[in-house]
Amino acid sequence: MTSVVTISGDITGDVTGLPPNVATGDLDVTATSDFGTFEGASWEISDPPDFGTASIDPATGEWSYTVDPAFFDDLDNGEIVPDSFEVTVTADFANALFTFTGTQTQIIDITIEGVCFTAGTLIETADGPRAIEHLRVNDEVRTADHGMQPIRWIESSRLSPDRLRANPAMRPVRLAAGSLGPGMPARDLRVSQQHRILIKGPKVEMLFGTAEVLIAAKHLCSWPGIEIETNDAPVEYLHILLDRHELLTAEGALAESLFLGEETLHTLSSDALQELTEIFPDRAIDQRPGFGRAARLILREHEARALA
């Protein structure tokens, strides 16, 4: 008796602070057999994640992942953490004489990361383009929606070649000059893999009913001129926090500022959290409230693939 069960859909997830502060996805199953007709399927978590909790709807294959707050309280600022869990689908088949089942498993890979630019990136400010590493608190940067806005907090993280080799999810994505359109970016732009870039155009509006969307840089790597760097040169990431989630002009392209949702807050050190509490005394930082709404609709991986 031969049966083939195939899983497709969202097999990766990103925890970057977008409310409701979990990674989510949808899985589909295709099942065929030489001896019966596919009648339906049920899903379960067959191996849980190490650093959070996962659940899946047994009827639909919709899954969610929530990071464990206690674990992330102990992480270094800027650290990128991979996690994974396994799901199993059981497919039911039937013919005129009997019923039988087939199974298949799938690993779901999760990446938790704050968004950041690399050193050397030119950010549009009140005084023109300036290298991000020269910016300081209270310097004003140009935003797409609210004009000039002061930087409330800025911090850097240096990653050694050893850390890059140990965790390839930390390697930056390079968007070549012009890869997003004429003059966008004006020079090569390097960002963390989860850093979201503004994408717009007729196809965006046709598929998603909105003129502009944000897509994680790593989900743009099927586009010409956009790729994850594979060298082991050390990299310095810098985070810019404003009063709200904004779109900044970086090397002539629009990219997001740091979005302090719950999961991003979990990645910060206790010293960084104390500093943010002093900067934003009216917000209960230590209770992880999140920092409002995202600046644009954020696409998941399978949605981003539709624009490739």
PEJO-V542432 format. One record per pair of residues at least 24 apart in sequence whose ideal C-beta (glycine too) atoms are under 10 Angstrom apart, sorted by the first residue. I is the first residue (numbers start at 1). J is the second residue. Records with the same first field share a line. If there is no record, write none. Layout:
I=J + J
This chain:
1=33 + 34 + 35 + 36 + 93 + 98 + 100 + 102
2=32 + 33 + 34 + 35 + 102
3=31 + 32 + 33 + 34 + 35 + 36 + 38 + 91 + 93 + 100 + 101 + 102 + 103 + 104
4=30 + 31 + 32 + 33 + 34 + 91 + 102 + 104
5=29 + 30 + 31 + 32 + 33 + 38 + 41 + 89 + 90 + 91 + 93 + 101 + 102 + 103 + 104 + 105
6=30 + 31 + 32 + 89 + 91 + 104 + 106
7=31 + 41 + 43 + 61 + 87 + 88 + 89 + 104 + 105 + 106
8=61 + 106 + 302
9=61 + 62 + 63 + 106 + 108 + 301 + 302
10=61 + 62 + 63 + 108 + 300 + 301 + 302 + 303
11=63 + 84 + 87 + 106 + 107 + 108 + 109 + 301 + 302
12=84 + 107 + 108 + 109 + 110 + 111 + 218 + 219 + 300 + 301 + 302
13=54 + 63 + 64 + 65 + 83 + 84 + 85 + 108 + 109 + 110 + 111 + 112 + 300 + 301
14=65 + 109 + 110 + 111 + 112 + 113 + 169 + 193 + 194 + 196 + 216 + 218 + 219 + 263 + 298 + 300 + 301
15=51 + 52 + 65 + 66 + 67 + 72 + 81 + 83 + 110 + 111 + 112 + 113 + 194 + 261 + 262 + 263 + 264 + 266 + 267
16=111 + 112 + 113 + 114 + 115 + 192 + 194 + 195 + 196 + 216 + 256 + 258 + 259 + 261 + 263 + 264 + 267 + 294 + 298
17=112 + 113 + 114 + 115 + 194 + 245 + 258 + 259 + 260 + 261 + 262 + 263 + 264 + 265 + 266 + 267 + 290 + 291 + 294
18=196 + 214 + 245 + 259 + 261 + 262 + 263 + 264 + 290 + 293 + 294 + 298 + 300
19=259 + 261 + 262 + 263 + 290 + 291 + 292 + 293 + 294
20=64 + 66 + 261 + 262 + 290
21=66 + 67 + 261 + 262 + 263 + 264 + 265 + 266 + 288 + 290
22=52 + 53 + 54 + 55 + 63 + 64 + 65 + 66 + 67 + 110 + 262 + 263
23=52 + 54 + 63 + 64 + 65 + 66 + 67 + 83 + 108 + 109 + 110 + 111 + 112 + 263 + 300
24=62 + 63 + 64 + 65 + 66 + 300
25=56 + 61 + 62 + 63 + 64 + 65 + 108 + 110 + 300 + 301 + 302
26=57 + 60 + 61 + 62 + 63 + 300 + 302
27=56 + 57 + 60 + 61 + 62 + 63 + 87 + 89 + 106 + 108
28=60 + 61 + 89
29=61 + 89 + 90 + 91 + 102 + 104 + 106
30=91 + 104
31=89 + 90 + 91 + 92 + 93 + 101 + 102 + 104
32=91 + 93 + 102
33=91 + 93 + 94 + 95 + 100 + 102
34=93
35=93 + 94 + 95 + 97 + 98 + 100
36=92 + 93 + 94 + 95 + 96 + 97 + 98 + 99 + 100 + 102
37=92 + 93 + 94 + 95
38=91 + 92 + 93 + 94 + 102
39=91 + 92 + 93 + 94 + 99 + 101
40=90 + 91 + 92 + 93 + 94
41=89 + 90 + 91 + 92 + 101 + 102 + 103 + 104
42=88 + 89 + 90 + 91 + 92 + 101
43=87 + 88 + 89 + 90 + 106
44=86 + 87 + 88 + 89 + 90
45=85 + 86 + 87 + 88 + 108
46=85 + 86 + 87 + 88 + 89 + 103 + 105 + 106
47=84 + 85 + 86 + 87 + 88 + 105 + 107 + 108
48=84 + 85 + 86
49=83 + 84 + 85 + 86 + 108 + 110
50=81 + 82 + 83 + 84 + 85 + 110
51=75 + 81 + 82 + 83 + 84 + 110 + 112
52=81 + 83 + 85 + 110 + 112 + 263
53=85
54=83 + 84 + 85 + 86 + 87 + 108 + 110
55=85
56=85 + 87 + 88 + 89 + 108
58=89 + 90
61=87 + 89 + 106
63=87 + 108
65=108 + 110 + 112
66=262 + 263
67=110 + 112 + 262 + 263 + 266 + 267
68=266
69=262 + 263 + 265 + 266 + 288
70=266
71=112 + 266
72=112 + 262 + 263 + 264 + 265 + 266 + 267 + 268
73=265 + 266 + 267 + 268 + 269 + 270 + 273
74=266 + 269 + 270
75=112 + 266 + 267 + 268 + 269
76=157 + 267 + 268 + 269 + 272
77=114 + 155 + 156 + 157 + 239 + 267 + 268 + 269 + 270 + 271 + 272 + 273
78=113 + 114 + 116 + 155 + 156 + 157 + 158 + 159 + 170 + 192 + 236 + 237 + 238 + 239 + 267 + 268 + 269 + 272
79=112 + 113 + 114 + 157 + 159 + 163 + 167 + 170 + 267 + 268 + 269
80=111 + 112 + 113 + 114 + 116 + 157 + 159 + 163 + 167 + 168 + 169 + 170 + 171 + 192 + 193 + 194 + 237 + 267
81=110 + 111 + 112 + 113 + 167 + 169 + 170 + 266 + 267
82=109 + 110 + 111 + 112 + 113 + 167 + 168 + 169 + 170
83=108 + 109 + 110 + 111 + 112
84=108 + 109 + 110 + 111
85=109 + 110
109=169
111=167 + 169 + 170 + 193 + 194 + 216 + 218
112=169 + 194 + 263 + 264 + 266 + 267
113=169 + 170 + 192 + 193 + 194 + 195 + 216 + 218 + 237 + 263 + 264 + 267
114=155 + 157 + 192 + 194 + 195 + 237 + 239 + 241 + 258 + 259 + 260 + 261 + 263 + 264 + 265 + 266 + 267 + 268
115=191 + 192 + 193 + 194 + 195 + 196 + 216 + 217 + 237 + 239 + 240 + 245 + 255 + 256 + 257 + 258 + 259 + 264
116=155 + 156 + 157 + 172 + 191 + 192 + 194 + 195 + 235 + 236 + 237 + 238 + 239 + 240 + 258
117=156 + 172 + 189 + 190 + 191 + 192 + 195 + 236 + 237 + 238 + 239 + 240 + 248 + 250 + 251 + 255 + 256 + 257 + 258
118=156 + 159 + 172 + 173 + 174 + 189 + 190 + 191 + 192 + 195 + 229 + 235 + 236 + 237 + 238
119=156 + 158 + 190 + 234 + 235 + 236 + 237 + 238
120=187 + 188 + 189 + 190 + 236 + 238 + 251
121=185 + 187 + 188 + 189 + 190 + 191 + 238 + 240 + 248 + 250 + 251 + 255
122=185 + 186 + 187 + 189 + 249 + 250 + 251 + 252
123=151 + 238 + 240 + 248 + 249 + 250 + 251 + 255 + 257
124=148 + 248 + 249 + 250 + 251 + 252 + 254
125=151 + 248 + 249
126=150
129=186 + 187 + 249 + 250 + 251 + 252
131=238
132=156 + 236 + 237 + 238 + 239 + 240 + 248 + 250
133=236 + 238
135=238 + 240
137=241 + 279
139=240
140=242
141=240 + 242 + 246 + 248 + 249 + 250 + 257
142=246 + 247 + 248 + 249
143=242 + 243 + 244 + 245 + 246 + 247 + 248 + 249 + 254 + 257 + 295
144=198 + 212 + 246 + 247 + 248 + 249 + 254 + 295 + 296
145=244 + 245 + 246 + 247 + 295 + 296
146=242 + 243 + 244 + 246 + 247 + 295
149=242 + 243 + 244 + 246 + 248 + 257
150=242 + 243
151=240 + 241 + 242 + 243 + 257
152=240 + 241 + 242 + 243 + 244 + 257 + 258 + 276 + 279 + 280
153=239 + 240 + 241 + 242 + 258 + 260 + 272 + 275 + 276 + 279 + 280
154=238 + 239 + 240 + 241 + 258
155=237 + 238 + 239 + 240 + 241 + 258 + 268 + 269 + 272 + 275 + 276
156=236 + 237 + 238 + 239
157=192 + 235 + 236 + 237 + 238 + 239
158=234 + 235 + 236 + 237
159=192 + 233 + 234 + 235 + 236 + 237
160=232 + 234 + 235
161=231 + 232 + 233 + 234 + 235
162=232 + 234
163=232 + 234 + 235
164=229 + 230 + 231 + 232 + 233 + 234 + 235
165=232
168=193 + 228 + 229 + 230
169=193 + 194 + 218 + 228
170=235 + 237
171=218 + 228 + 229 + 230 + 231 + 232 + 233 + 235
172=217 + 218 + 228 + 229 + 233 + 235 + 237
173=197 + 216 + 217 + 218 + 219 + 220 + 221 + 226 + 227 + 228 + 229
174=217 + 221 + 225 + 226 + 227 + 228 + 229
175=217 + 220 + 221 + 223 + 225 + 226 + 227 + 250 + 251 + 253 + 255
176=223 + 224 + 225 + 226 + 227
177=225 + 251 + 252 + 253
178=224 + 225 + 252
179=220 + 223 + 224 + 225 + 226 + 227 + 253
180=220 + 223 + 225 + 226 + 252 + 253 + 254
181=252 + 253
182=252
183=251 + 252 + 253
184=249 + 251 + 252 + 253 + 254
185=225 + 249 + 250 + 251 + 252 + 253 + 254 + 255
186=249 + 250 + 251 + 252 + 253
187=250 + 251 + 252 + 253
188=225 + 251
189=217 + 226 + 250 + 251 + 252 + 253 + 255
190=217 + 229 + 235 + 237 + 250 + 251
191=216 + 217 + 218 + 237 + 250 + 251 + 253 + 255 + 256
192=216 + 217 + 218 + 235 + 237 + 239
193=217 + 218 + 219 + 221 + 228
194=218 + 219 + 256 + 264
195=237 + 250 + 255 + 256 + 258
196=220 + 245 + 247 + 254 + 255 + 256 + 259 + 294 + 295 + 296 + 298 + 299
197=226 + 247 + 250 + 253 + 254 + 255 + 256
198=247 + 248 + 249 + 253 + 254 + 255 + 256 + 295 + 296
199=223 + 253 + 254 + 296 + 299 + 304 + 307
200=254 + 296
201=307
203=306 + 307
204=297 + 299 + 306 + 307
207=299 + 303 + 306 + 307
208=297 + 299 + 303 + 306 + 307
209=297
210=296 + 297
211=296 + 297
212=247 + 254 + 295 + 296 + 297
213=296 + 297 + 298 + 299 + 303 + 304 + 307
214=245 + 247 + 254 + 255 + 256 + 259 + 294 + 295 + 296 + 297 + 298 + 299 + 304
215=296 + 297 + 298 + 299 + 300 + 301 + 303 + 304 + 307
216=256 + 298 + 299 + 300 + 301 + 304
217=255
218=301 + 304
219=299 + 300 + 301 + 302 + 303 + 304 + 305 + 307 + 308
220=304 + 307 + 308
221=304 + 308
222=304 + 305 + 307 + 308
223=304 + 307 + 308
239=264 + 268 + 272
241=276 + 279 + 280 + 291
242=291
243=280 + 291 + 292
244=291 + 292 + 293 + 294 + 295
245=291 + 292 + 293 + 294 + 295 + 296
246=295
247=295 + 296
248=295
254=295 + 296
256=294 + 295 + 296 + 298
257=295
258=291
259=290 + 291 + 292 + 293 + 294 + 295 + 298
260=285 + 288 + 289 + 290 + 291 + 292
261=288 + 289 + 290 + 291 + 292 + 293 + 294
262=287 + 288 + 289 + 290 + 291
263=288 + 290
264=288 + 290 + 291
265=289 + 290 + 291
